[in-house]
Structures are given as structure tokens and as C-alpha cells.
Amino acid sequence: MPELIIDGQPLRVAQGTTVAAALMSAGDRCSRTSVSGQRRAPLCGMGICQECRVNVDGLRRLACQTLCRDGMHVETRP
């Protein structure tokens, strides 16, 4: 079972879990903050809406298309 860090908090998930699914079970369930300051959550689940953008190990990724791996660092806040 991989353990990743989401906004500084460790989370253990089942093998094959996407980052979007991990976000749904952790913290405020959101993936980013909009330019107006509102927290945004994944919407479509297939990469079209771009609402699930997160920083994964320093790179922008779509959470719904990224599988969790052990030691991954996910940041949802600027």
C-alpha cells in the first residue's frame, strides 16, 4: 500500500488509487485554489475539466490521471 503526502499530511491508499481518489478521502477534498480564492474539487474524473490540477513532486499533473505511488508529495495549495 503506497503512502503519499498530501499538503504535508501522510495518507496510505490502496495500490492503483488515483491522486483524485486519495484527495476525496483526505483533508478538504479539494485539488486547487481558484484565482478568486475558492477551493476547487475534481469534477469530471477523466481529465477534460482540468479542475483536479495539483503539484505532484513539483510538477503540475491531473490528479484524476495520476496513480499514487509510495513517497509521492502532492500539494493542492499555492
Secondary structure, DSSP 8 states (H G I E B T S, - for coil): --EEEETTEEEE--TT-BHHHHHHTSTTS--EE-TTS-EE---SSSSSS-TTEEEETTEEEEGGG-B--TT-EEE---
